Amino acid sequence: MIVWPAELPQRVLAAGYNESLGDGRLRTRMETGPMKVRRRYSSAPRPVAASFRVSPDGKARIERFWKEEIAGGSLPFWLPDQTHDGLILLNEQGVPLFDEQGRLLANSAWWLVMAGDAVPNFTPLQRGMAYTAAFQLVIMP
C-alpha cells in the first residue's frame, strides 16, 4: 500500500483545513411535500480540504508522488489522521498514560484517502522559496 512520503510535512496547515462528515443519504423528490430521506450507505467517504507548506524540493516531491506513485491521483494512499494521530492518551481522570520506560503514550491513526475532484495546486510564497500545496482528499470508509 502507498504511504504519504515521510520527507513531506505530515501535518496540514490549519488555514484552509476543512473536514466534513460523509453523506450516505438518499434523497427522493415527492410529488408534494418535503423530500423523502433515507440511509443509502452505512458508511460514506468524507471530504477533506488540506494544504501543506513545502519548499521547492517538496513541490517537486508532491508532483512526483501525484504522477508516479498514485498514478495521477487514481490510487488510494495512507496519510496520518490529522485529527487523532499523535494525541496523548489519557486515563479516566485526564492524566497522561506512560509506558514501562516512562515515555508518554500517543495515539497512532491513519486515514486511507483518495484524491478528490481537483488536482493539487501550488501557490508561491516568499518569491518561490516556499509554496502552499492545496489538495482535495476523500477519506475512505
N, C-alpha and C positions, 0 to 999 in steps of 0.2 A: 504494500500500500504506500502511496506517496505521502510524504510529510512536508509541511511548510518548512522551507530551508532555515537551518539553525543560524546561518550568518545574517539573516534578515531580522528586523525587530519582531519580537514575539508578542508585543502588546500594541493594540491600535491606539491612535490618538483619540482623546476624549472629544475634541472638536469634530463634529460631523458624525460621531458614532450614533447609530440607531439600530436597535434590535426590536423586532416585533414578534408577537406570538403567531404561530401558523394558523391559517384559517381553513379548517376542514369542513366548513358548512356548505350545504347545497341549498340554493335559494330558487324557489319556483314561483313565477308570477301567477296570480289567481285572476279570474275574470273581474272580481270585485274584491275590495278589502286589501289588507296587508299581504305581503308575500308569505308563502309557507317556507319555513326554515327547518332543516333537519341536519343531523350529522351525516356527512358524506364519508369522511375518513376518520379513523380513530386517532391518527397522528398525521400532522401536516408539516411540510417544510416551513422553516422560519426565516424570513428575510433579514439580512444584516447589511447596513451601510458602514463601511470601515475605511480608514485611511491610515497610512504609515508615513513617517518622516524617514526618508532614505537619502543616502549620498548618491553621487553619480554611479558608483560601483553597485550600490543597492538597486538603483533603477535598472541597470543592465541585468542584474541577477533576477529581478522580477520579470523582465522581458523574456529572459531565457526560461525561467520557470513556467511562464504562461505558454510560450511557443512550443517548448520541447517536452517538459515534464508532465504538464496537464493537457497537452495536445490542443492548444488554443482555447483552453477553458472548458474542454469537454469531459475531463476526468475528475473524479472526486479526490479530495486530499484531506489530511488531518491538520488541524490548526488548534493551538492551545485555546481552551474555553476562556473567553475574555471576561466572563463574569464569575467563574468559580475556580479556575486553575490558580494555584498559589495561595489561596486563602488559608490562614492558620486555623487549625482545628481546635475547637473549644469544648470543654465539658459542660454539663448542665448549668453550672454556676457562672459560665463565661470565662473560665480560667483556661489559658492555653495548655495544650497537651504536649508532652515531651516524650521522646523515645528513651531507650535504656542508656544512651550516651549523653542525654541531656539536650539533644537537639529538638527544636520546635518541629511539630508535625504539621505538614501542609497538605492541602488537597491537591491531587493531580487529576485534571479533567481535560478532555479533548472534545472538539467538535469535528464531525465528518461534514465537510462542506463541498459545495459545488459553486462554480462561478455563476453569478446572476446574469441578468439580461445584458448589461453593459460591460464592455471590456474595460480593463484598468486604464485610468488616465493619470497623467503626471502634470503637476503644477510646479513650475520652478520657483524656488525660494533663494534668496541671497545670491542673485546673479548666476544661477546654475550650479551653485556649490551644494545645494540640497534640493530635494523635491518632496512634494506631498503626493504619494501614490494612493489614489482612491479606488476602492473596489466595491462591487455589489456582490455579496455572497448569499448563499442559501444554506442554512443548517439543515442537514438531512434528518428525518425522524429515525 
